[in-house]
Amino acid sequence: MVIQPFVSIIVNNYNYDHFLADAIESALNQTYPHVETIVVDDGSTDRSREIIASYGTQIIPILKTNGGQASALNAGYAASRGEIILLLDADDLFLSNKVSEVVKLFELQSGIDWIFTESAPVEPKDLIDTDLQSIIQNVLNDGSQDIPQKIDFRRNIKNAELPRFTPSTSNLCFSRAFLERLFPLPEVKGLSGLAICDTYLNLLAAGLGTGYVTKRNLGIFRLHSENLYTTQETYKKRSLSGEILITTAYWIHANFPEFRKMSRKLLSKGLGRYSTGSYRSEECEKLARNYLDQSSFLETFEIKLATLYCSLKLRLQDWSKKA
């Protein structure tokens, strides 16, 4: 008799009461039987906690003060029991076969550390023209075939090569044994609340372990006005990505010094983007200064030169658009 692995889905939520129930339902309605759903509310001020309470014992609720996404994931991970752990942002959804497909991929080969999946993006106008369940069914019925690709990118990360296969939070799936190397995450909130987020997780996953990447859509990614990655104007988006890259660089440097070359590259890109953005973060700037204070003269020179190049490149792009 084959014992199927137990799976934890960690839903992280902050003020997404208008999306939260859909995310929870998608986690509860999995075809795979051995699943627990942990819903972490990161200090919401809307109706999120009423929605969470309405599910009673169907979910494991964690209600905490606001501390940013990393702190929410830490709380969810600490409460989880699964051998396999899936992350889900409260504005996204899983298809009903998500967990079963992920478990199959983990069982393809022993010792696999992570699985990266894809999600179908849905525009707000699509949700007006078509109901959500119909959209989900259309994605489920998509007959496109995908051959999962096994990835070993560890040497590439050490050489500061950025991967092109790393997705957003709701597409990240890990073995518990592997996450023990990454958790607890540094609890840095930043102005965005996302200073430590999927960037930190997926880069370290690619650098420390091996996994499978599938291009098959196993979820729904909502594009909406509150989505910081997809809908903010250019200069706010640069500030956001700059803060994330700088914070990620600092904590990778602090916790995983073997990726020093990668962290220098991330810091340079982050400072370049941050310098052309529209808001400032004292905490972020302090991390950048601390990183440089711990660097040699040659490392600092390399970082500042790469930062200048990145900044000039972005400003030239801005000027060309205005011309």
N, C-alpha and C positions, 0 to 999 in steps of 0.2 A: 504494500500500500504506500503510494507516494504522498508525502506530507507537503501540502502547498504552503508557500511562505506567507506570513502575515504581513499586511501592508498598512502603512499609516499615510493618510492624506492630511497635510497641514494647510489649512486655509488661513491666510493672514488678511486682516481687514482693518481699514481705517476710514470711517465716514463714507462707506459705500452701501448704505442701507437700500438704495434702489437697485443694486446688483446682487447683494449678498445672498438672498434666498435662492436665486438661480445657481450660484456657485455651490451652495450647500447641497441643493437637490442633485446637482450633477455628480457630486461626490457620493451621495447616499445611493444613487441609482446605478451603481456599477454592476456589471454582470459577474465580476469576480466576487466570490463570497466572503473572503477573509480580509475584511477592511475595517479600519477604524477611521472616523473623521474627527479631526481636532480643529476647532475654530478658535482662533486667537483674535480678540478684539483689542486693538492698540489704543485704547482711550478715546473711542469715538464719542462725538457729541450729538449725533443724529439718532435715528431709531434702531441702530444696529443691534443693541443689546436686547431690545424687545424681540427682534427677529430671532436672535440666537436662543433666547429663553423659550420661544415657541416650539423648538425642536426637542425639548426635554432630554431624555436619555438616549436619543438617536445619535447625538454628537457628544464630544467631550469639549465643554466650553472653557476657555481661559480668558478672563477679563482682567486687563492690566492698565496701568497708566501709560500715557503716550511716551514712547521711547524710540520710535522709528522702526523700519522694517526688520533690521537685524535683531533688535530686541524681541520682536514678535516671533520671528523664526526660532530664536533661542528658547523662548517659552514653549513653543509648540514641540520642538525637538525634545526638550527635557521631559515632556509629558508623554511622548510617543513610545510605542512598544514594537513597532514594525521592524521586520528584517529588511524591508524595502520602504523607502520614504519618498513620497511625491509632494511637491510644493504647488500651491494653487493660490494666485492672487484673487481677491474677492470680486474683481470685475471681469474675470475670465471664467470659462467653464471647461469641464472634461467631457468628452464623449463617453457613452456608457461602456465602451470596450477599452477605454484607456488603460486601466489597471491590468486587465487580462493580457493585453498586448505587451505591456512593459514587463510583466512577469515572464512571458515567453522569451523576451529578448535576454533577460537576466539568466534564463536557464539554457540559453544557447551554448554558453561556455562558463565554467566555474571561474570564480575570481574576478568577474567583471565588476567594476567599481561604480559606473554610472551609465545612464541612458539619456540621450538628448532627443526629444521629439519635436514636432512642429504643431502649430495651431493655425486654423483658418481665420484670417482677419475679417471682421464684419464691420462695415461702415454704418453709421447711424441711420442713413437713408434706407439701408437694407432692412433694418428693424422696423421701419415705418411701413415699407411696402410689403414685407413678409413677416409672419410671426416667427418667433425664436425657435419654436419646436420644428417648424418646417425647414429652417436654415440648418439646424442640427441634423435633421434627417437627411438633407441633401449632402452634407459633409460625410455622414456615415455611409451613404450609398455611393460615394465616389469610388469607382472601381479601379483607380490608378494603383499600380503595383509598385512596391518599393523594396529594394534589396538593402537591408540594413548594412551599414559600413562599420567595420571594426576600426577604432581609432587608437593609435598610440602616438601621442603628440608630446610626450614628456621631454624629449631632447630638444624639440623645437621651442618649447616654452623657455627652457634654460638659455637658449640662444636668442631670446627676445622676439620670437616670431609670433605675431598675434594670430590666433585661430579664426577661421571664417565659419565655423560650425557651432558656435556657442549661442544658444537661444536665451529668451527671457525666462523669468522665474517659473511661470506655469508649465514650462517644458523641461524642467530639471527633475531628474529621478536618480536616487542614489541608493547604494547599499548602506545599511546602518554601520557596518564595519568601517566603511570608507569615511562616513561623516564624523566618526569619532576622531578623525585626524583634523577636522576643520572646525568643529564646534567645541565651545561656544564661539560665535562670531564676535568680532569687536563691536560693541554697542555704540556706534557713532551715528547720530541722527542726521546732523547737518541741517541746512535750511530746507532741503528738499524732503527730508525724512528717509532718503534712499542713499545716503552717503556710502554705507556698506550695503550692498544688495547683490543682485545676480552676477554682476561683473566680477566681484571678488570670488564668488562661488564657482562660476564656470571656468575662470582662468586657472584657479587652483586645482579644479577637477582635471582639467586637461594637462596640468603640469605634474600632478602627483599620481594619476591613475590612468587606467585604460577603460574604454567603454564602447558603446554602439551609438551611432547616429542614424536616425530614421527620418526621412523626409515626409513620412505619412502624417497627415493632420489627425491628431488625436484629441484636439480641443478646439475651443473658440476663443479668439483674442479680440476683445472689444476695442474699437477705435472710438474714443469719445472725448469730449471737451476737457475732462479732468485727467486724461492720460498724459503724464508728464513727458513721456518719450516721443509721442507721435503728434501732438496737437499744439504744443507751445510754439510761440514765435521764435525765430532763429536765435536771438541773443539770450533769451531765457534758457533755451535748450542748451546753448553753449555753456552757460553758467552751471547748469545742472550736470552736464556730462563732465565738465572740468572738475567740479567738486567730487563727483564719483571717482574719476580717474586719480585725482590727487590723494584722496582718502584710501583708495584701493592700493595705490603705490606704497603709501606709508606703511600700511598694515601688512602687506605682503613682505615688504622689506623687514619689518619688525618680527614677524612670526615665521617667515620662510626665507631666510637669507640666501638660500641656494638659488633663488630667483632674482638676485640683485640686478642682473642685467635687464630683466623684464621690468622690474619696478622702476628703474631709471627711465626706461622708455615711456612707461605709463605716466610718470611724473612730468616729463617734458611735454607730452601730448596734453595732459591735464592743465598744466600751467599756460600752455599756448591757447587752449580753448577758454580757460577761465579769464585770461587777460582781455579777450575780445567779447566777453559776456556782459550781461546787464545788471548783475547783482554781486555783492561781496559777502564773504563769510569769514569772520575773524578766526573761527575754529579751523577752517580749511587752510587759511593762510599760515596759521601756527604750525599745522602738520607739515606744510611744505618747508617752512623755515627749519623745523626740527630735523627733517630729512637731510636738508643741505648741510646743516651743522654737523651731522654725523658722516658726511661724505668727504672724500679726499679732494684736494685742489683740482686734480684732473677730472674726477667724476663730476664735480660742481661745474667745471668749465664745459664739459660735454653736455650736461643737463641744460645749462643756460643757452648754449649754442643751438641745441635741438628745440628748445622752447621758442627762441627767436625765429627759427625757420618756420615752425608751426604757426606762430602768431602772424608772421608776414604773409604766409600762404593764405590764411583765412581772411586777412584784411584785403589782399589782392582780389579774392573772390567777391568780397563785398563791393569793392570799387568797380569791378567789372560788371556787376549786376546793376549798379547805379548809372553806369556810363551809357 
